[in-house]
Amino acid sequence: MSHHTHHTRPLRRHGRRAAALTALTIAIGALPVSADAVPDADAPQQVPSPQAPLRRAPSLQVRTVVSGLDNVWDVAFTPKGRMLFTERDVGRISTRGSDGVRRTLVSRVPNLWVSGETGLMGITVDPGFSSNHRFYTCHGFTGPGGGHDVRVVAWRTNDTATSAQVVKTLVRGIDTTSGRHGGCRLRLGGKRALFIGTGDAAITGSARDTSSLNGKVLRVDRNTGKAVPTNPFFNSSNANTRRLWTFGHRNVQGLALRPGGNMWSVEHGTYRDDEVNLLRAGGDYGWQAGPGYDESPPMTNHALPGRQIDAEWSSGNPTLAPSGAAWLKGPQWGSWNGALAVAFLKDQSVRIMHFSSGQLQSVVRPSALTAFGRLRAAQLGPGNVLYLTTDNGDGNDRVLAVTPTP
């Protein structure tokens, strides 16, 4: 199966399959329907194969676990189940313990730069948190001279996890302009690797400029911020290039490590073609704006030099604005076990995507998850519960816990 093959396998074109993904649609009724799931009829699909029998989707229970928030961008969990989450514009990092009480860990990230889509964004927790108390965030940063960039920093909490301080800046110099296309999702990926999904900052050419950190997925050592020695361009003389895992991205919004497999990304399209991508080391994902940041070129442009990798899922036209994603796991998810749950902003929904042997098999849009507005983050928590965050900016954004019911 392609998602279990080694990440350094040769790149190949997927033009025929991508054309199928953007040409085929499934009408209402072609997928199983329950009280909590209806087929996705407004995005390109691939018809489920005979090897993927149709089964009823699980019924879902949705609980609000935290409310009264603003633009909740990401959520993460410590090994003992404490939740950490970020609010983009106010710059707050908060926790929620097993007692259900919300506590402020950092009232406002120091030197935070907030503009447009950029502010306090991704968060992830070190697997050794119980002993080292480390976690990581990605956020806009204002320098002493008034300049700004996007940075990835390491934090350490006190022993009781009631306060935290920055202990190291891991990555700096991710360019910003107006705050558009700021990325920035963080996810761990084996041993000491930290993956960072960045946006192109609406700068023409940045996504394919291998000396730029923009429009990329970076792979760095989470302790030092330096390139991982097995990165595809590790022999480069340029420190930025050494950090690259993939390039040619417009605005990476989600990262999700498939259990036993590769990292996948979620990306915003222009007026068309949001993407879910399987990331292959050194891969070119084909985005380059025209002069003056002309966004008319395709998201995966095979007219560019070299070989480009097509998306595993594409929205077609119009866009739906996917963001965070998480692989569901555990028998309680029934037929959704092993599927990718993708949160959508503009479409105000979640889509459950089944992939097998590198092929999209089916997409389901559960109606139980369409009543909460814009959904930003998706993350598995303790007990393989799916956590979602809302990003409505109304002062009552929430963290939701989604569980399948027997």
C-alpha positions as a Python dict, from the first residue, in 0.01 Angstrom:
ca = {
    (1, 'M'): (0, 0, 0),
    (2, 'S'): (141, 335, -96),
    (3, 'H'): (92, 495, 241),
    (4, 'H'): (312, 232, 398),
    (5, 'T'): (591, 254, 143),
    (6, 'H'): (912, 427, 238),
    (7, 'H'): (905, 803, 208),
    (8, 'T'): (1203, 817, -26),
    (9, 'R'): (1042, 620, -305),
    (10, 'P'): (1077, 778, -652),
    (11, 'L'): (838, 1057, -735),
    (12, 'R'): (580, 987, -1000),
    (13, 'R'): (312, 1175, -1179),
    (14, 'H'): (-49, 1114, -1081),
    (15, 'G'): (-217, 1306, -1360),
    (16, 'R'): (-472, 1041, -1456),
    (17, 'R'): (-586, 984, -1099),
    (18, 'A'): (-603, 1356, -1025),
    (19, 'A'): (-817, 1407, -1331),
    (20, 'A'): (-1048, 1137, -1204),
    (21, 'L'): (-1072, 1301, -864),
    (22, 'T'): (-1171, 1631, -1015),
    (23, 'A'): (-1404, 1487, -1279),
    (24, 'L'): (-1613, 1238, -1086),
    (25, 'T'): (-1891, 1327, -845),
    (26, 'I'): (-2114, 1110, -635),
    (27, 'A'): (-2481, 1182, -620),
    (28, 'I'): (-2682, 1175, -299),
    (29, 'G'): (-2757, 815, -215),
    (30, 'A'): (-2438, 662, -353),
    (31, 'L'): (-2286, 643, -6),
    (32, 'P'): (-2435, 505, 315),
    (33, 'V'): (-2670, 742, 491),
    (34, 'S'): (-2752, 747, 858),
    (35, 'A'): (-2895, 1009, 1090),
    (36, 'D'): (-2545, 1144, 1138),
    (37, 'A'): (-2389, 1103, 796),
    (38, 'V'): (-2478, 1214, 449),
    (39, 'P'): (-2271, 1179, 133),
    (40, 'D'): (-2052, 1462, 18),
    (41, 'A'): (-2223, 1572, -301),
    (42, 'D'): (-2050, 1903, -362),
    (43, 'A'): (-1688, 1794, -393),
    (44, 'P'): (-1520, 1567, -647),
    (45, 'Q'): (-1510, 1204, -543),
    (46, 'Q'): (-1388, 871, -658),
    (47, 'V'): (-1646, 594, -656),
    (48, 'P'): (-1577, 336, -382),
    (49, 'S'): (-1422, 23, -525),
    (50, 'P'): (-1572, -326, -486),
    (51, 'Q'): (-1288, -398, -244),
    (52, 'A'): (-1422, -124, -13),
    (53, 'P'): (-1772, -240, 84),
    (54, 'L'): (-2009, 32, 193),
    (55, 'R'): (-2092, 25, 563),
    (56, 'R'): (-2297, 247, 787),
    (57, 'A'): (-2112, 533, 946),
    (58, 'P'): (-2116, 547, 1327),
    (59, 'S'): (-2358, 772, 1509),
    (60, 'L'): (-2181, 1057, 1684),
    (61, 'Q'): (-2202, 1230, 2020),
    (62, 'V'): (-2063, 1586, 2035),
    (63, 'R'): (-1978, 1755, 2366),
    (64, 'T'): (-1851, 2107, 2427),
    (65, 'V'): (-1554, 2073, 2662),
    (66, 'V'): (-1441, 2439, 2660),
    (67, 'S'): (-1637, 2747, 2550),
    (68, 'G'): (-1607, 3126, 2559),
    (69, 'L'): (-1294, 3131, 2343),
    (70, 'D'): (-1171, 3333, 2044),
    (71, 'N'): (-1039, 3178, 1722),
    (72, 'V'): (-914, 2849, 1868),
    (73, 'W'): (-638, 2755, 1625),
    (74, 'D'): (-500, 2427, 1757),
    (75, 'V'): (-520, 2172, 2035),
    (76, 'A'): (-271, 1920, 2172),
    (77, 'F'): (-246, 1674, 2461),
    (78, 'T'): (20, 1578, 2712),
    (79, 'P'): (91, 1207, 2767),
    (80, 'K'): (-124, 1220, 3081),
    (81, 'G'): (-418, 1374, 2898),
    (82, 'R'): (-393, 1745, 2981),
    (83, 'M'): (-522, 1955, 2690),
    (84, 'L'): (-334, 2260, 2561),
    (85, 'F'): (-491, 2496, 2308),
    (86, 'T'): (-414, 2825, 2135),
    (87, 'E'): (-623, 3131, 2051),
    (88, 'R'): (-489, 3310, 1746),
    (89, 'D'): (-560, 3679, 1794),
    (90, 'V'): (-552, 3716, 2173),
    (91, 'G'): (-235, 3505, 2183),
    (92, 'R'): (-341, 3295, 2479),
    (93, 'I'): (-227, 2940, 2557),
    (94, 'S'): (-460, 2756, 2793),
    (95, 'T'): (-489, 2414, 2951),
    (96, 'R'): (-774, 2192, 3055),
    (97, 'G'): (-704, 1914, 3301),
    (98, 'S'): (-889, 1596, 3387),
    (99, 'D'): (-1090, 1801, 3637),
    (100, 'G'): (-1243, 1991, 3346),
    (101, 'V'): (-1110, 2326, 3467),
    (102, 'R'): (-966, 2569, 3213),
    (103, 'R'): (-652, 2752, 3322),
    (104, 'T'): (-443, 3017, 3147),
    (105, 'L'): (-89, 2896, 3087),
    (106, 'V'): (34, 3203, 2892),
    (107, 'S'): (-190, 3510, 2889),
    (108, 'R'): (-29, 3648, 2573),
    (109, 'V'): (269, 3515, 2380),
    (110, 'P'): (556, 3769, 2405),
    (111, 'N'): (623, 3982, 2096),
    (112, 'L'): (320, 3834, 1920),
    (113, 'W'): (243, 3973, 1574),
    (114, 'V'): (-122, 3943, 1473),
    (115, 'S'): (-239, 4034, 1125),
    (116, 'G'): (-491, 3872, 894),
    (117, 'E'): (-452, 3496, 912),
    (118, 'T'): (-137, 3512, 1123),
    (119, 'G'): (-111, 3515, 1501),
    (120, 'L'): (-70, 3235, 1754),
    (121, 'M'): (-128, 2921, 1549),
    (122, 'G'): (-5, 2564, 1581),
    (123, 'I'): (84, 2380, 1900),
    (124, 'T'): (220, 2033, 1973),
    (125, 'V'): (349, 1865, 2288),
    (126, 'D'): (681, 1686, 2329),
    (127, 'P'): (631, 1312, 2389),
    (128, 'G'): (869, 1345, 2684),
    (129, 'F'): (654, 1617, 2841),
    (130, 'S'): (613, 1427, 3168),
    (131, 'S'): (983, 1478, 3238),
    (132, 'N'): (1093, 1771, 3020),
    (133, 'H'): (771, 1981, 3029),
    (134, 'R'): (831, 2096, 2669),
    (135, 'F'): (582, 2200, 2405),
    (136, 'Y'): (606, 2393, 2080),
    (137, 'T'): (413, 2673, 1909),
    (138, 'C'): (423, 2858, 1579),
    (139, 'H'): (329, 3226, 1577),
    (140, 'G'): (381, 3568, 1426),
    (141, 'F'): (667, 3756, 1591),
    (142, 'T'): (742, 4129, 1611),
    (143, 'G'): (1111, 4217, 1632),
    (144, 'P'): (1262, 4514, 1818),
    (145, 'G'): (1287, 4714, 1496),
    (146, 'G'): (923, 4656, 1407),
    (147, 'G'): (991, 4385, 1152),
    (148, 'H'): (795, 4062, 1169),
    (149, 'D'): (821, 3699, 1073),
    (150, 'V'): (672, 3363, 1173),
    (151, 'R'): (868, 3161, 1427),
    (152, 'V'): (858, 2819, 1587),
    (153, 'V'): (956, 2817, 1953),
    (154, 'A'): (1002, 2564, 2232),
    (155, 'W'): (841, 2629, 2571),
    (156, 'R'): (883, 2472, 2913),
    (157, 'T'): (613, 2471, 3179),
    (158, 'N'): (671, 2472, 3551),
    (159, 'D'): (620, 2143, 3736),
    (160, 'T'): (251, 2209, 3794),
    (161, 'A'): (186, 2330, 3437),
    (162, 'T'): (46, 2661, 3558),
    (163, 'S'): (293, 2883, 3371),
    (164, 'A'): (537, 2851, 3081),
    (165, 'Q'): (839, 3029, 2937),
    (166, 'V'): (1007, 3025, 2596),
    (167, 'V'): (1330, 2828, 2620),
    (168, 'K'): (1447, 2827, 2257),
    (169, 'T'): (1358, 2971, 1919),
    (170, 'L'): (1381, 2671, 1686),
    (171, 'V'): (1300, 2835, 1351),
    (172, 'R'): (1292, 3203, 1259),
    (173, 'G'): (1271, 3385, 929),
    (174, 'I'): (950, 3237, 789),
    (175, 'D'): (854, 3545, 590),
    (176, 'T'): (535, 3744, 635),
    (177, 'T'): (379, 4029, 441),
    (178, 'S'): (23, 4127, 530),
    (179, 'G'): (-33, 3817, 741),
    (180, 'R'): (-189, 3632, 450),
    (181, 'H'): (-88, 3267, 409),
    (182, 'G'): (91, 3236, 741),
    (183, 'G'): (51, 2860, 780),
    (184, 'C'): (132, 2723, 1040),
    (185, 'R'): (64, 2371, 1168),
    (186, 'L'): (304, 2166, 1382),
    (187, 'R'): (307, 1789, 1419),
    (188, 'L'): (560, 1537, 1548),
    (189, 'G'): (680, 1266, 1314),
    (190, 'G'): (899, 996, 1459),
    (191, 'K'): (1202, 1011, 1689),
    (192, 'R'): (1300, 1378, 1724),
    (193, 'A'): (1141, 1516, 1407),
    (194, 'L'): (907, 1816, 1414),
    (195, 'F'): (714, 1888, 1094),
    (196, 'I'): (616, 2251, 1021),
    (197, 'G'): (363, 2343, 754),
    (198, 'T'): (415, 2697, 623),
    (199, 'G'): (237, 2933, 387),
    (200, 'D'): (386, 3119, 92),
    (201, 'A'): (303, 3460, 252),
    (202, 'A'): (146, 3554, -84),
    (203, 'I'): (497, 3607, -221),
    (204, 'T'): (539, 3507, -585),
    (205, 'G'): (802, 3236, -621),
    (206, 'S'): (852, 3164, -251),
    (207, 'A'): (692, 2819, -261),
    (208, 'R'): (948, 2691, -514),
    (209, 'D'): (1247, 2886, -383),
    (210, 'T'): (1436, 2620, -190),
    (211, 'S'): (1627, 2887, 5),
    (212, 'S'): (1296, 3016, 145),
    (213, 'L'): (1110, 2857, 436),
    (214, 'N'): (775, 2964, 289),
    (215, 'G'): (533, 2740, 106),
    (216, 'K'): (701, 2433, 248),
    (217, 'V'): (675, 2148, 489),
    (218, 'L'): (986, 2165, 706),
    (219, 'R'): (1133, 1878, 908),
    (220, 'V'): (1357, 1981, 1195),
    (221, 'D'): (1504, 1836, 1512),
    (222, 'R'): (1263, 1942, 1785),
    (223, 'N'): (1547, 1996, 2031),
    (224, 'T'): (1768, 2215, 1814),
    (225, 'G'): (1558, 2341, 1523),
    (226, 'K'): (1825, 2221, 1281),
    (227, 'A'): (1763, 1996, 984),
    (228, 'V'): (1714, 1624, 1043),
    (229, 'P'): (2010, 1441, 881),
    (230, 'T'): (1779, 1220, 674),
    (231, 'N'): (1611, 1520, 508),
    (232, 'P'): (1618, 1507, 126),
    (233, 'F'): (1832, 1821, 82),
    (234, 'F'): (2053, 1774, 387),
    (235, 'N'): (2371, 1805, 179),
    (236, 'S'): (2281, 2160, 72),
    (237, 'S'): (2507, 2445, 181),
    (238, 'N'): (2196, 2650, 268),
    (239, 'A'): (2059, 2598, 620),
    (240, 'N'): (1701, 2671, 508),
    (241, 'T'): (1721, 2422, 221),
    (242, 'R'): (1847, 2153, 458),
    (243, 'R'): (1528, 2189, 663),
    (244, 'L'): (1293, 2123, 369),
    (245, 'W'): (1086, 1807, 346),
    (246, 'T'): (857, 1916, 59),
    (247, 'F'): (801, 2234, -143),
    (248, 'G'): (558, 2394, -387),
    (249, 'H'): (280, 2453, -132),
    (250, 'R'): (47, 2755, -126),
    (251, 'N'): (-73, 2756, 236),
    (252, 'V'): (-39, 2443, 447),
    (253, 'Q'): (-314, 2436, 710),
    (254, 'G'): (-307, 2080, 836),
    (255, 'L'): (-58, 1800, 905),
    (256, 'A'): (-148, 1447, 1011),
    (257, 'L'): (84, 1149, 1057),
    (258, 'R'): (-79, 829, 938),
    (259, 'P'): (-14, 552, 1192),
    (260, 'G'): (265, 336, 1054),
    (261, 'G'): (295, 556, 748),
    (262, 'N'): (375, 900, 615),
    (263, 'M'): (289, 1256, 700),
    (264, 'W'): (-6, 1403, 508),
    (265, 'S'): (-87, 1771, 459),
    (266, 'V'): (-398, 1982, 404),
    (267, 'E'): (-367, 2291, 188),
    (268, 'H'): (-581, 2588, 89),
    (269, 'G'): (-640, 2637, -282),
    (270, 'T'): (-697, 2961, -472),
    (271, 'Y'): (-1055, 2987, -595),
    (272, 'R'): (-1030, 2614, -666),
    (273, 'D'): (-860, 2295, -563),
    (274, 'D'): (-805, 2274, -191),
    (275, 'E'): (-583, 1972, -141),
    (276, 'V'): (-503, 1675, 80),
    (277, 'N'): (-152, 1555, -1),
    (278, 'L'): (55, 1251, 86),
    (279, 'L'): (399, 1397, 155),
    (280, 'R'): (700, 1234, -9),
    (281, 'A'): (1051, 1343, 81),
    (282, 'G'): (1177, 1603, -164),
    (283, 'G'): (842, 1624, -338),
    (284, 'D'): (733, 1921, -550),
    (285, 'Y'): (361, 1985, -501),
    (286, 'G'): (336, 2221, -793),
    (287, 'W'): (224, 2563, -670),
    (288, 'Q'): (372, 2877, -817),
    (289, 'A'): (183, 3203, -850),
    (290, 'G'): (234, 3417, -1157),
    (291, 'P'): (391, 3766, -1163),
    (292, 'G'): (230, 4005, -917),
    (293, 'Y'): (100, 3703, -725),
    (294, 'D'): (-135, 3604, -1006),
    (295, 'E'): (-333, 3311, -865),
    (296, 'S'): (-472, 3180, -1193),
    (297, 'P'): (-218, 2894, -1236),
    (298, 'P'): (-335, 2551, -1119),
    (299, 'M'): (-252, 2435, -768),
    (300, 'T'): (-47, 2148, -916),
    (301, 'N'): (109, 2291, -1228),
    (302, 'H'): (269, 2023, -1446),
    (303, 'A'): (401, 2290, -1682),
    (304, 'L'): (667, 2376, -1424),
    (305, 'P'): (1016, 2223, -1445),
    (306, 'G'): (1063, 1880, -1291),
    (307, 'R'): (793, 1645, -1171),
    (308, 'Q'): (498, 1754, -960),
    (309, 'I'): (290, 1536, -728),
    (310, 'D'): (-88, 1556, -756),
    (311, 'A'): (-319, 1576, -459),
    (312, 'E'): (-479, 1264, -312),
    (313, 'W'): (-801, 1465, -272),
    (314, 'S'): (-898, 1793, -434),
    (315, 'S'): (-1205, 2008, -376),
    (316, 'G'): (-1241, 2121, -734),
    (317, 'N'): (-1422, 2452, -781),
    (318, 'P'): (-1519, 2620, -552),
    (319, 'T'): (-1294, 2580, -252),
    (320, 'L'): (-1421, 2455, 85),
    (321, 'A'): (-1127, 2572, 302),
    (322, 'P'): (-1004, 2258, 481),
    (323, 'S'): (-776, 2306, 780),
    (324, 'G'): (-675, 2058, 1051),
    (325, 'A'): (-685, 1682, 1006),
    (326, 'A'): (-643, 1367, 1214),
    (327, 'W'): (-641, 996, 1138),
    (328, 'L'): (-915, 816, 1328),
    (329, 'K'): (-814, 496, 1502),
    (330, 'G'): (-969, 239, 1728),
    (331, 'P'): (-1248, -17, 1688),
    (332, 'Q'): (-1501, 224, 1836),
    (333, 'W'): (-1491, 416, 1506),
    (334, 'G'): (-1623, 114, 1318),
    (335, 'S'): (-1598, 165, 942),
    (336, 'W'): (-1424, 498, 1003),
    (337, 'N'): (-1126, 335, 1176),
    (338, 'G'): (-821, 438, 973),
    (339, 'A'): (-997, 721, 789),
    (340, 'L'): (-879, 1082, 777),
    (341, 'A'): (-1105, 1337, 950),
    (342, 'V'): (-1060, 1682, 793),
    (343, 'A'): (-1205, 2000, 948),
    (344, 'F'): (-1344, 2264, 711),
    (345, 'L'): (-1374, 2638, 765),
    (346, 'K'): (-1582, 2775, 477),
    (347, 'D'): (-1785, 2458, 443),
    (348, 'Q'): (-1839, 2443, 822),
    (349, 'S'): (-1812, 2066, 833),
    (350, 'V'): (-1593, 1760, 874),
    (351, 'R'): (-1525, 1517, 595),
    (352, 'I'): (-1426, 1158, 665),
    (353, 'M'): (-1194, 1045, 386),
    (354, 'H'): (-1107, 682, 325),
    (355, 'F'): (-783, 607, 141),
    (356, 'S'): (-656, 265, 37),
    (357, 'S'): (-350, 175, -171),
    (358, 'G'): (-297, 541, -243),
    (359, 'Q'): (-648, 582, -379),
    (360, 'L'): (-933, 787, -241),
    (361, 'Q'): (-1216, 542, -175),
    (362, 'S'): (-1497, 752, -32),
    (363, 'V'): (-1584, 1077, 141),
    (364, 'V'): (-1860, 1120, 400),
    (365, 'R'): (-1981, 1452, 543),
    (366, 'P'): (-2146, 1379, 882),
    (367, 'S'): (-2446, 1603, 939),
    (368, 'A'): (-2388, 1588, 1317),
    (369, 'L'): (-2078, 1805, 1268),
    (370, 'T'): (-2233, 2081, 1056),
    (371, 'A'): (-2394, 2286, 1334),
    (372, 'F'): (-2086, 2454, 1484),
    (373, 'G'): (-1969, 2700, 1220),
    (374, 'R'): (-1611, 2715, 1102),
    (375, 'L'): (-1397, 2423, 1219),
    (376, 'R'): (-1023, 2483, 1242),
    (377, 'A'): (-838, 2202, 1421),
    (378, 'A'): (-881, 1826, 1436),
    (379, 'Q'): (-680, 1615, 1678),
    (380, 'L'): (-711, 1279, 1850),
    (381, 'G'): (-703, 1292, 2228),
    (382, 'P'): (-706, 1035, 2509),
    (383, 'G'): (-913, 730, 2426),
    (384, 'N'): (-890, 820, 2055),
    (385, 'V'): (-1163, 1081, 2096),
    (386, 'L'): (-1171, 1332, 1809),
    (387, 'Y'): (-1132, 1693, 1924),
    (388, 'L'): (-1235, 1982, 1700),
    (389, 'T'): (-1202, 2357, 1749),
    (390, 'T'): (-1430, 2628, 1615),
    (391, 'D'): (-1297, 2946, 1456),
    (392, 'N'): (-1597, 3176, 1429),
    (393, 'G'): (-1440, 3474, 1605),
    (394, 'D'): (-1761, 3546, 1795),
    (395, 'G'): (-1622, 3527, 2148),
    (396, 'N'): (-1783, 3191, 2201),
    (397, 'D'): (-1553, 2961, 2010),
    (398, 'R'): (-1532, 2611, 2148),
    (399, 'V'): (-1336, 2292, 2178),
    (400, 'L'): (-1558, 1997, 2088),
    (401, 'A'): (-1515, 1629, 2174),
    (402, 'V'): (-1659, 1384, 1922),
    (403, 'T'): (-1717, 1021, 2014),
    (404, 'P'): (-1892, 742, 1825),
    (405, 'T'): (-2188, 594, 2009),
    (406, 'P'): (-2246, 218, 2026),
}
